[in-house]
Amino acid sequence: MDLVKRILTTDGIWEMIGGHRLKKEEYKPDDSWLYVTGAVDDEVTGIVLVHDTPNGYHQVHVQIIPEYREQHSKEFGDKGMQWLWDNTYYNTLVASIPSLYPNVRQYAELQGFELIDTLKNAYEKDDTMYSKWLMAITRN
């Protein structure tokens, strides 16, 4: 869990996922989630997180350390998705992406996720409400 915390509290990741709600030192990864890390030349490049939602879906989050995004994000996503399909029973994965991050939506689409709904005023950051894109991918 120390590695998970180190990745998720990295500058450039933390501000997007939790920095507006709590302090880095207060963050504790949920040990019921599935965490899959990726590395290049023994340097961790990012992490894929999956957790169950109350409605029975498996929600996926992909976080790539900023200095590796340009060169390794596509490969990281491809290999991460393949690992999930090869090593889990998941048939459908969902992603809930705040409209504040159109680049994250583009990345999800690059990985094969498709838009299934837009949830209005579903995400708050810095006292501003944003929509969320609900996206999904199904096992081939």
C-alpha positions as CSV (number, residue, x, y, z in Angstrom):
1,M,0.0,0.0,0.0
2,D,3.0,2.3,0.4
3,L,3.7,2.1,-3.3
4,V,0.0,2.7,-4.2
5,K,0.1,5.8,-1.9
6,R,3.3,7.0,-3.4
7,I,2.0,6.8,-7.0
8,L,-1.4,8.4,-6.2
9,T,0.0,11.3,-4.2
10,T,2.5,12.1,-7.0
11,D,2.3,15.7,-8.1
12,G,0.2,15.8,-11.3
13,I,-2.0,12.9,-10.1
14,W,-3.0,13.9,-6.6
15,E,-4.4,17.3,-7.6
16,M,-6.8,15.5,-10.1
17,I,-8.0,12.7,-7.9
18,G,-8.0,13.9,-4.3
19,G,-6.0,17.0,-3.6
20,H,-9.2,19.1,-3.3
21,R,-10.7,16.8,-0.6
22,L,-7.9,15.8,1.7
23,K,-4.2,16.2,2.4
24,K,-1.6,13.7,1.0
25,E,-0.5,12.6,4.4
26,E,-4.1,11.7,5.4
27,Y,-4.7,9.6,2.3
28,K,-5.0,5.8,2.9
29,P,-5.5,3.5,-0.1
30,D,-8.5,1.2,0.1
31,D,-7.2,-2.3,0.5
32,S,-10.3,-3.8,-1.0
33,W,-9.5,-2.3,-4.4
34,L,-7.5,-4.1,-7.1
35,Y,-4.2,-2.3,-7.9
36,V,-2.0,-3.1,-10.9
37,T,1.2,-1.2,-11.4
38,G,3.3,-0.9,-14.5
39,A,7.0,-0.2,-14.9
40,V,9.6,0.6,-17.6
41,D,13.3,-0.3,-16.8
42,D,12.3,-1.0,-13.2
43,E,10.8,2.5,-12.8
44,V,7.1,2.5,-11.9
45,T,5.2,4.4,-14.5
46,G,1.6,4.2,-13.2
47,I,-1.2,2.3,-11.7
48,V,-4.6,0.9,-12.7
49,L,-7.2,0.8,-9.9
50,V,-10.5,-1.2,-10.0
51,H,-13.2,-1.2,-7.4
52,D,-16.8,-2.3,-7.2
53,T,-19.6,0.3,-7.4
54,P,-22.9,0.0,-5.4
55,N,-24.7,-0.9,-8.7
56,G,-22.4,-3.9,-9.3
57,Y,-20.1,-2.4,-11.9
58,H,-16.3,-2.5,-11.8
59,Q,-15.0,1.1,-12.0
60,V,-11.5,1.5,-13.4
61,H,-9.1,4.4,-12.9
62,V,-5.8,4.7,-14.7
63,Q,-3.1,7.0,-13.3
64,I,0.1,7.5,-15.1
65,I,3.0,9.4,-13.5
66,P,3.3,12.7,-15.5
67,E,6.8,12.3,-16.8
68,Y,5.8,9.0,-18.4
69,R,2.6,10.1,-20.0
70,E,3.8,11.2,-23.3
71,Q,6.0,8.3,-24.1
72,H,4.3,5.4,-22.3
73,S,0.6,6.1,-21.7
74,K,-0.8,4.2,-24.7
75,E,1.3,1.1,-24.1
76,F,0.5,1.3,-20.3
77,G,-3.2,1.5,-21.0
78,D,-3.1,-1.3,-23.6
79,K,-1.1,-3.7,-21.3
80,G,-3.2,-2.7,-18.2
81,M,-6.4,-3.5,-20.0
82,Q,-5.1,-6.8,-21.4
83,W,-3.9,-7.7,-17.9
84,L,-7.4,-7.1,-16.5
85,W,-9.1,-9.1,-19.2
86,D,-6.6,-12.0,-18.8
87,N,-6.6,-12.1,-15.0
88,T,-10.1,-11.1,-13.8
89,Y,-13.7,-12.2,-14.3
90,Y,-14.8,-8.6,-15.2
91,N,-17.0,-8.4,-18.2
92,T,-17.6,-4.7,-18.2
93,L,-15.5,-1.8,-16.8
94,V,-16.8,1.7,-16.3
95,A,-15.0,5.0,-16.0
96,S,-16.6,8.1,-14.5
97,I,-14.7,11.1,-15.8
98,P,-15.3,14.7,-14.7
99,S,-15.9,17.0,-17.7
100,L,-13.1,19.1,-16.3
101,Y,-10.7,16.6,-17.8
102,P,-11.4,16.1,-21.5
103,N,-7.9,14.7,-22.0
104,V,-8.8,11.8,-19.7
105,R,-12.0,11.2,-21.8
106,Q,-9.8,11.1,-25.0
107,Y,-7.5,8.6,-23.3
108,A,-10.4,6.4,-22.3
109,E,-11.7,6.5,-25.9
110,L,-8.2,5.5,-27.1
111,Q,-8.5,2.5,-24.9
112,G,-11.9,1.5,-26.3
113,F,-14.3,3.0,-23.8
114,E,-17.5,4.4,-25.1
115,L,-19.7,7.2,-23.7
116,I,-22.9,5.8,-22.3
117,D,-24.2,8.8,-20.3
118,T,-23.5,12.3,-19.1
119,L,-24.3,13.0,-15.5
120,K,-25.0,16.7,-14.9
121,N,-23.6,18.5,-11.9
122,A,-22.0,15.3,-10.6
123,Y,-18.5,16.5,-9.7
124,E,-17.5,19.4,-7.5
125,K,-14.0,20.9,-7.4
126,D,-13.1,24.3,-5.9
127,D,-16.8,25.2,-5.4
128,T,-17.7,24.6,-9.0
129,M,-19.9,21.8,-10.3
130,Y,-19.0,19.8,-13.4
131,S,-20.7,17.1,-15.4
132,K,-19.3,13.6,-15.4
133,W,-19.0,11.3,-18.5
134,L,-19.9,7.7,-17.7
135,M,-18.0,5.5,-20.1
136,A,-17.8,1.7,-20.4
137,I,-15.9,-1.0,-22.2
138,T,-17.0,-4.7,-22.4
139,R,-14.8,-7.8,-22.8
140,N,-14.6,-8.9,-26.4
